[in-house]
Amino acid sequence: MKPTVAPFPAARLRRTRQSPAIRGLVRQNTLAKEDLIWPVFVRAGEGIEEPVPSMPGVMRRSVDKVVVAAREAVDLGIPAICVFPYTGLDERTEDCAGAWDPDNHANRAIRAIKAAVPELAVMTDVALDTYNINGHDGFVVDGEIVNDATVEALVKMTLAQAEAGADIIGPSDMMDGRIEAMRTALEAAGHQNVMILSYAAKYASAFYGPFRDAVGASAALTGDKNTYQMDPANSDEALRLVERDLREGADMVMVKPGLPSLDICRRVKDTFGAPTFAYQVSGEYAMIQAAAQQGWIDGERVMLESLMAFKRAGCDGILTYFAPQVARLLAR
């Protein structure tokens, strides 16, 4: 589109900025509570709400407290919650068998949420990092993160989550071929209505540090994730990955991290038109919170502006730890 503008003074572009009413009339993008998915962390125990030091305002919760958070989400009009398990080193193994245990923290939380507030959509995380003694998203064999054996394990994890009642499966592992394998297994098991929101363009980013603290992966991780997550220097590769995942059966796709990848969000939406999400990851959240606590920025305004940037870039929805605060603000 080439804009047509009359010469000054016939065109005074400030005319459409002169009042809140006029600005509202010409506003191109809006942020709504329906755009939000709230990530929450579940751990063992009962009656526990444990602060994550590197993520001010974020808690690790026992299953009973996750249910309280789920009820809060429904009351606020947040449509979906995403469950991530926290596991200590004593809960991690090389075979990662806890990942598909029907009674692991995440699966117990899914069942409890769906029993308490069935109208709330529950999203999950599919990757081995929170169950792996090595902290990686896949099996480690002789120092290599192996692909095909990992995919087999991810399929078992997917089916366990679907059986628990998950509405949306979120593969964050970045293994090749996992979407087709998961979709085939879900169909065969009668879970044809379970959706896949693929982490299709996930970069090997330095913005994930606080999240790894939150799920207990920081102490476990050996090496880096550069052989399976994307090089932050690449953009065309992201489109190839998104196209592959859509062809394999993904219903929706995600770009991660969020704000550093707004150009990718725009390209994905313009190219494919598929439901496109971004994850405002832990490092983004922590930086905004830390600067706000120091009084260096207006935290509320920066939070809202950062989320609006995702909508402007073409995103249909956003995973954000700010979801409850934003929903309360939007309800005013």
C-alpha positions as CSV (number, residue, x, y, z in Angstrom):
1,M,0.0,0.0,0.0
2,K,1.3,3.4,-1.0
3,P,-0.2,6.2,1.2
4,T,-1.7,9.2,-0.5
5,V,-1.1,12.5,1.4
6,A,-2.1,16.0,0.4
7,P,0.6,18.7,0.6
8,F,0.7,20.8,3.8
9,P,-1.4,22.6,5.0
10,A,-4.2,20.6,3.3
11,A,-2.9,17.6,5.2
12,R,-2.1,18.2,8.8
13,L,-1.5,14.6,10.1
14,R,-1.8,15.9,13.7
15,R,-5.5,16.4,13.2
16,T,-6.2,12.7,13.9
17,R,-4.2,12.9,17.1
18,Q,-5.9,15.9,18.7
19,S,-8.1,14.1,21.3
20,P,-8.7,10.7,22.9
21,A,-11.9,10.4,21.1
22,I,-10.3,11.0,17.7
23,R,-7.3,8.8,18.4
24,G,-9.7,6.0,19.3
25,L,-11.5,6.3,16.1
26,V,-8.4,5.9,13.9
27,R,-6.6,3.4,16.1
28,Q,-5.5,0.4,14.0
29,N,-4.8,-2.2,16.7
30,T,-6.4,-3.0,20.1
31,L,-5.3,-5.1,23.0
32,A,-7.9,-7.3,24.6
33,K,-8.0,-9.8,27.5
34,E,-9.0,-12.4,24.9
35,D,-5.5,-12.0,23.4
36,L,-3.8,-13.4,26.6
37,I,-2.4,-16.8,27.6
38,W,-1.0,-16.8,31.2
39,P,2.0,-19.0,31.8
40,V,2.0,-20.6,35.3
41,F,4.6,-22.8,37.1
42,V,3.5,-25.9,39.1
43,R,5.5,-27.7,41.7
44,A,5.2,-30.5,44.2
45,G,3.6,-29.9,47.6
46,E,0.4,-28.4,48.9
47,G,-0.5,-24.8,49.8
48,I,2.7,-23.5,48.3
49,E,3.2,-20.2,46.5
50,E,6.9,-19.7,46.1
51,P,8.4,-16.6,44.5
52,V,10.7,-16.9,41.6
53,P,13.5,-14.5,42.5
54,S,14.5,-13.6,39.0
55,M,10.9,-12.9,37.9
56,P,9.3,-10.4,40.4
57,G,5.6,-11.2,40.9
58,V,5.8,-14.7,39.5
59,M,5.2,-17.8,41.7
60,R,5.8,-21.5,41.6
61,R,2.5,-23.0,42.8
62,S,1.4,-26.3,44.1
63,V,-1.5,-27.9,42.2
64,D,-4.1,-26.6,44.6
65,K,-2.8,-23.0,44.2
66,V,-2.6,-23.4,40.4
67,V,-6.3,-24.1,40.6
68,V,-6.8,-20.9,42.5
69,A,-4.9,-19.1,39.8
70,A,-7.0,-20.8,37.1
71,R,-10.2,-19.5,38.8
72,E,-8.6,-16.0,38.9
73,A,-7.9,-16.3,35.1
74,V,-11.6,-17.1,34.5
75,D,-12.8,-14.3,36.7
76,L,-10.5,-11.9,34.8
77,G,-11.7,-13.1,31.4
78,I,-8.3,-14.6,30.4
79,P,-9.1,-17.4,28.0
80,A,-6.2,-19.7,28.5
81,I,-3.5,-20.8,30.9
82,C,-0.2,-22.5,30.1
83,V,1.2,-25.0,32.6
84,F,5.0,-25.4,33.1
85,P,6.3,-27.9,35.7
86,Y,9.1,-27.0,38.2
87,T,11.3,-30.0,39.0
88,G,14.3,-30.3,41.3
89,L,17.4,-32.2,40.4
90,D,16.2,-35.1,42.5
91,E,13.2,-35.4,40.1
92,R,15.3,-35.5,36.9
93,T,16.6,-38.5,35.1
94,E,18.5,-39.4,32.0
95,D,15.6,-41.4,30.6
96,C,13.2,-38.4,31.3
97,A,10.4,-40.9,32.2
98,G,8.7,-38.3,34.4
99,A,7.7,-36.4,31.3
100,W,5.0,-38.9,30.4
101,D,4.1,-40.0,33.9
102,P,0.3,-39.5,34.1
103,D,0.7,-38.3,37.7
104,N,3.5,-35.7,37.2
105,H,2.9,-32.2,38.5
106,A,1.8,-30.8,35.1
107,N,-0.7,-33.6,34.4
108,R,-2.2,-33.4,37.9
109,A,-2.6,-29.7,37.4
110,I,-4.3,-30.1,34.0
111,R,-6.9,-32.5,35.5
112,A,-7.5,-30.3,38.5
113,I,-7.9,-27.2,36.4
114,K,-10.3,-28.9,34.0
115,A,-12.3,-30.2,37.0
116,A,-12.6,-26.8,38.6
117,V,-13.0,-24.5,35.6
118,P,-13.6,-26.6,32.5
119,E,-14.3,-23.5,30.4
120,L,-10.7,-22.4,30.7
121,A,-8.4,-23.6,27.9
122,V,-5.3,-25.4,29.2
123,M,-2.1,-25.3,27.2
124,T,0.9,-27.4,28.0
125,D,4.6,-27.5,27.3
126,V,6.1,-30.5,25.4
127,A,9.9,-30.7,25.8
128,L,12.2,-32.9,28.0
129,D,14.2,-30.1,29.6
130,T,12.1,-30.0,32.8
131,Y,12.6,-33.8,33.4
132,N,16.1,-34.2,31.9
133,I,19.1,-34.4,34.3
134,N,21.1,-32.7,31.5
135,G,18.6,-29.8,31.2
136,H,18.1,-30.3,27.4
137,D,14.9,-30.5,25.5
138,G,16.0,-33.9,24.1
139,F,17.9,-37.0,25.0
140,V,21.7,-36.5,25.2
141,V,23.8,-39.3,23.8
142,D,27.6,-39.0,23.7
143,G,27.2,-35.2,24.0
144,E,24.7,-35.0,21.1
145,I,21.0,-34.0,21.5
146,V,19.5,-36.8,19.4
147,N,16.4,-36.1,17.3
148,D,14.4,-39.2,16.5
149,A,14.5,-40.9,19.9
150,T,13.5,-37.6,21.4
151,V,10.5,-37.3,19.1
152,E,9.3,-40.7,20.3
153,A,9.5,-39.5,23.9
154,L,7.7,-36.3,23.0
155,V,4.8,-38.3,21.5
156,K,4.4,-40.2,24.8
157,M,4.5,-36.9,26.6
158,T,1.9,-35.4,24.3
159,L,-0.5,-38.3,24.7
160,A,-0.2,-38.2,28.5
161,Q,-1.1,-34.5,28.5
162,A,-4.0,-35.1,26.1
163,E,-5.4,-37.9,28.3
164,A,-5.1,-35.5,31.3
165,G,-7.4,-33.1,29.4
166,A,-5.1,-30.6,27.8
167,D,-6.8,-28.4,25.1
168,I,-3.6,-27.1,23.4
169,I,-0.3,-29.0,23.1
170,G,2.7,-26.6,23.0
171,P,5.8,-28.4,21.6
172,S,8.8,-26.1,22.5
173,D,11.6,-28.6,21.8
174,M,12.5,-27.7,18.2
175,M,13.1,-31.3,17.1
176,D,12.6,-32.1,13.4
177,G,9.4,-34.1,12.5
178,R,7.8,-33.8,15.9
179,I,4.6,-32.1,14.8
180,E,3.7,-34.8,12.3
181,A,4.4,-37.5,14.8
182,M,2.3,-35.8,17.5
183,R,-0.6,-35.1,15.2
184,T,-0.6,-38.7,13.9
185,A,-0.6,-40.1,17.5
186,L,-3.3,-37.7,18.7
187,E,-5.6,-38.7,15.8
188,A,-4.9,-42.4,16.4
189,A,-5.7,-42.1,20.1
190,G,-9.0,-40.3,19.5
191,H,-7.8,-36.8,20.4
192,Q,-8.6,-35.2,17.1
193,N,-9.8,-32.0,18.8
194,V,-6.6,-31.4,20.7
195,M,-4.8,-28.4,19.1
196,I,-1.1,-28.0,18.5
197,L,0.4,-24.5,19.1
198,S,3.9,-25.1,17.7
199,Y,6.9,-23.2,18.9
200,A,7.8,-23.1,15.2
201,A,10.4,-20.3,15.2
202,K,12.2,-20.6,18.6
203,Y,15.5,-18.9,18.8
204,A,18.5,-20.0,20.9
205,S,18.0,-16.8,22.9
206,A,19.7,-15.3,26.0
207,F,16.3,-14.0,27.1
208,Y,15.2,-17.4,28.6
209,G,17.4,-17.3,31.7
210,P,14.8,-16.4,34.4
211,F,12.5,-19.1,33.0
212,R,15.2,-21.7,33.5
213,D,15.4,-20.6,37.1
214,A,11.6,-20.9,37.4
215,V,11.5,-24.6,36.1
216,G,14.7,-25.7,37.8
217,A,16.7,-26.1,34.6
218,S,19.5,-23.6,35.2
219,A,21.5,-25.9,37.5
220,A,20.9,-29.0,35.3
221,L,21.8,-27.5,31.9
222,T,25.1,-28.6,30.4
223,G,26.3,-26.8,27.3
224,D,23.9,-24.8,25.1
225,K,20.9,-25.3,22.8
226,N,22.4,-24.0,19.6
227,T,22.2,-27.3,17.7
228,Y,18.4,-27.4,17.8
229,Q,17.1,-23.9,18.5
230,M,17.4,-21.3,15.8
231,D,20.3,-18.9,15.2
232,P,19.1,-15.4,16.2
233,A,20.8,-14.1,13.0
234,N,18.4,-16.0,10.7
235,S,15.0,-14.9,9.5
236,D,14.3,-16.9,6.3
237,E,14.8,-20.1,8.2
238,A,11.9,-19.1,10.5
239,L,9.6,-19.1,7.5
240,R,10.7,-22.6,6.4
241,L,10.2,-23.9,9.9
242,V,6.7,-22.4,10.2
243,E,5.7,-23.8,6.8
244,R,6.9,-27.2,7.8
245,D,5.0,-27.2,11.0
246,L,1.8,-26.1,9.4
247,R,2.1,-28.8,6.7
248,E,2.7,-31.4,9.4
249,G,-0.5,-30.4,11.3
250,A,0.1,-27.5,13.6
251,D,-3.1,-25.5,14.1
252,M,-1.3,-22.4,15.4
253,V,2.3,-21.2,15.4
254,M,4.5,-19.3,17.8
255,V,7.5,-17.0,17.6
256,K,9.9,-16.9,20.6
257,P,11.3,-14.7,22.1
258,G,8.7,-12.0,21.4
259,L,10.0,-8.4,21.3
260,P,13.4,-9.3,19.8
261,S,11.5,-11.1,17.0
262,L,8.7,-8.7,16.0
263,D,10.0,-8.8,12.4
264,I,9.5,-12.5,12.3
265,C,6.0,-12.2,13.7
266,R,5.1,-9.8,10.9
267,R,6.6,-12.0,8.2
268,V,4.9,-15.1,9.5
269,K,1.5,-13.5,9.6
270,D,1.9,-11.9,6.2
271,T,3.2,-15.1,4.6
272,F,0.9,-17.7,6.0
273,G,-2.1,-16.0,7.6
274,A,-2.2,-18.7,10.2
275,P,-3.0,-18.0,13.9
276,T,0.2,-16.5,15.1
277,F,1.4,-16.1,18.7
278,A,4.4,-14.7,20.4
279,Y,5.8,-15.4,23.8
280,Q,6.9,-12.4,25.9
281,V,9.5,-14.5,27.6
282,S,10.9,-14.4,31.1
283,G,13.9,-12.1,30.3
284,E,11.6,-9.5,28.7
285,Y,9.3,-9.6,31.7
286,A,12.1,-9.5,34.2
287,M,13.7,-6.4,32.5
288,I,10.5,-4.5,32.5
289,Q,9.8,-5.4,36.2
290,A,13.3,-4.6,37.3
291,A,13.4,-1.2,35.6
292,A,10.0,-0.4,37.0
293,Q,11.0,-1.3,40.5
294,Q,14.0,1.1,40.2
295,G,11.7,3.9,39.0
296,W,13.5,4.1,35.7
297,I,10.4,3.5,33.6
298,D,6.6,3.7,34.0
299,G,6.1,-0.1,34.4
300,E,2.4,-0.1,33.6
301,R,2.7,2.0,30.4
302,V,5.7,0.0,29.2
303,M,3.9,-3.3,29.8
304,L,1.0,-2.2,27.8
305,E,3.1,-0.7,25.0
306,S,5.2,-3.9,24.8
307,L,2.1,-6.0,24.4
308,M,0.6,-3.6,21.8
309,A,3.7,-4.1,19.7
310,F,2.9,-7.7,19.3
311,K,-0.6,-6.9,18.0
312,R,0.9,-4.3,15.6
313,A,3.3,-7.0,14.3
314,G,0.4,-9.2,13.4
315,C,0.1,-11.5,16.4
316,D,-3.3,-13.0,17.3
317,G,-2.3,-13.7,20.9
318,I,0.5,-13.4,23.4
319,L,1.8,-15.6,26.2
320,T,2.8,-13.2,28.9
321,Y,3.4,-13.3,32.7
322,F,1.7,-9.9,32.8
323,A,-1.7,-11.4,31.8
324,P,-3.5,-10.8,35.2
325,Q,-2.3,-7.2,35.5
326,V,-3.2,-6.5,31.9
327,A,-6.7,-8.0,32.3
328,R,-7.4,-5.9,35.4
329,L,-6.3,-2.8,33.6
330,L,-8.4,-3.5,30.5
331,A,-11.4,-4.1,32.8
332,R,-11.3,-0.5,34.2
